Amino acid sequence: MRLIPLGSVNHILDETAVVKIKDPLNIPRFGRRVYDERKRLIGVVADVIGPVSQPFAVVKLKLRDVSPGEELYIEIETRRRGRV
């Protein structure tokens, strides 16, 4: 599994975390799995909010062991090659 940075946790509200996206040119798709530094599945991207220049991802948490300021990651997309 190859992970790329999503951003850092800004707020935690009930079962969601608001994450400031590190790279505004790399917006994750809804439903994308989110991991912590230890490669544990933390949750999934439920929404993207805020201004285009400084977007935030709303992550629906499956694991509540996350703190403000913590860096989160998403799995890099890989393209599958067709069989010849």
ABEGO torsion letter per residue (X at the ends): XBBBBAEBBABBBEABBBBBBABAABBBBBGBBBBBAAGBBAEBBABBBEBAABBBBBBBBABABBBBGBBBBBBBBBBBBBBX
